[in-house]
Amino acid sequence: MEPNLVTGNRTRYTIDDSTCPPVEYDVLKKIVSKHCTSLSAYLSNRPIAEHTREAFHIAKEFVESRPQSKIILDSGCGTGRSTLLLSEMNPDHVVIGIDRSLARLNRNAVYRTTFQERIESDCNNDAALSDENVLAITTPDRPNLLIIRAELSNFWRCAIDSGWSALIHKHYLLYPNPYPKNSRLKSRWHAHPSFPLILQLGGDVVVRSNWEGYLNQFASAVLIASDEVWSSDDDKNVARKYSASALNGPKKLECNEIPLTNFEKKYFDCGERVYELILQQDEH
């Protein structure tokens, strides 16, 4: 375990308004408005990668083989720790972890053997022994779990086009501190051109971070989309169902919570605070 380096409420991992000041509301509003109103144009210039189409086809067949199950998405699952834990906690749900590279999973002992066996059974030459050839991993002792190698926004598009919005129960976004410099603001999900896709996907959206300001701005982006961009168009307003939860903002996780990711475990071990924003769908 790393030494507990806490000064007051700060640790070596702390990101707050002093290290990364929040972007001004008008700036965030301009960015979110642009992405919400120009989504079609953005997507038309970015064809879906073939490997992601193939990966989604695998996921679709996996879901269809379990017709009674709702879906939990773990987007940006990294080593797969969170996907594994979520599958254990939700045995009656299909849990799908998505990441750009399954190589990260080689750091997780649960998947290391499965990964190597899949490569060795599917490939006939040394040049092919790479995660580039592996689009999906399952493991026999977790029949409700699937790990997919895919580009996230492309996978989300495929899911929306296939009607998964009615099937998704929860959508986890657990990478804790994306691009903590304001020069990289548009790389964070709530200021990224694909942000409207997260809202279209449906399900309760769960975002965790040790950076409370990031979660506050994520909630603000949802409210901007609902109350200012799509306020006069109920048919397009996929953000309104999250408005009440967005107003509540993030909450600090208690120390007895299960750390879903390796990041969270590291933070809990050294006393770093972790926050959670739950955007729960309002069905009324």
Residue, then its C-alpha position, 0 to 999 in steps of 0.5 A: m500500500e502506498p503511504n498515506l500522504v494527506t495534508g488536510n483534506r488533500t493528497r498527492y492525487t487531489i484535483d480541485d478548483s485550485t489546480c483546475p478552475p471550472v470553466e465559465y458557464d457561458v463557455l460551457k453553454k456554448i460548447v454543449s449547445k454546439h455539440c447538441t445541435s450539430l451532432s448529425a453533422y459530426l457523426s456524418n463525417r465519422p464513419i463507424a470503424e469496421h472492428t467496432r461494428e464487428a464487436f457490436h455484432i458480438a455484443k448484440e448476439f450475446v444480449e439476444s441470447r439472454p432476452q430477459s436481461k437488462i444491460i449494464l454498460d461499463s464504458g472505458c473499463g480499463t483493466g476490467r476490475s469494475t466490469l468483473l465487480l459489476s457482474e458479480m453484483n448484478p448476476d441478473h444483468v448482462v454486464i458489458g465492459i468496453d475499452r479501446s484496447l484489451a491489452r489493459l486486461n492483461r494486468n487483471a489475473v482473472y482475464r489473463t488466462t482467458f485472453q491468452e487462451r482465446i488468442e492461442s485458439d483463434c490464431n495460427n501464427d506468431a504475428a497474429l498473437s495480439d489483442e488487435n485480433v481479439l474483439a471480445i472476451t467471455t469467461p465461463d464463471r461469469p456467464n453474464l459478463l462480456i468485454i469488448r474492444a471498441e471505440l466508445s462513441n462508435f459502440w454507443r452509436c451502434a447501440i442506439d441504432s439497435g434500440w438498446s436505449a430501452l434495454i440499458h439499466k445503468h451506464y458507468l463512466l468511471y475514469p476518474n480525472p479525464y484531462p485535468k487542464n482547461s486546454r483539454l476541456k473538449s476531451r472530457w465527455h460532457a464537453h465532447p462532441s459525442f456527449p449527446l450520445i450518452l444522453q440518448l443511450g438512456g439508463d441511469v448514468v453513474v460517473r465517479s471521480n476524485w475530482e468533484g469539479y468535473l462531476n459538477q460540470f458534467a451535471s451542468a452540461v446535462l442541465i444546459a442540454s435540457d433547459e437551454v438547448w432542447s427546452s422547446d423540443d420535447d421530442k429531442n430533449v433526451a436530457r430532461k429525464y436526468s434534470a432532477s438528478a443533475l440538480n442534486g449534483p455529486k455526493k461523496l462516497e463513504c469509505n465503506e463503499i466498494p472501490l470499483t476501479n483500481f483508481e478508486k482503491k488507490y484513492f480509498d487506501c490513501g484517504e483521497r475523497v471519491y465522489e459519485l454523480i448519479l443521473q437517474q432517469d425520471e420516468h414521469 
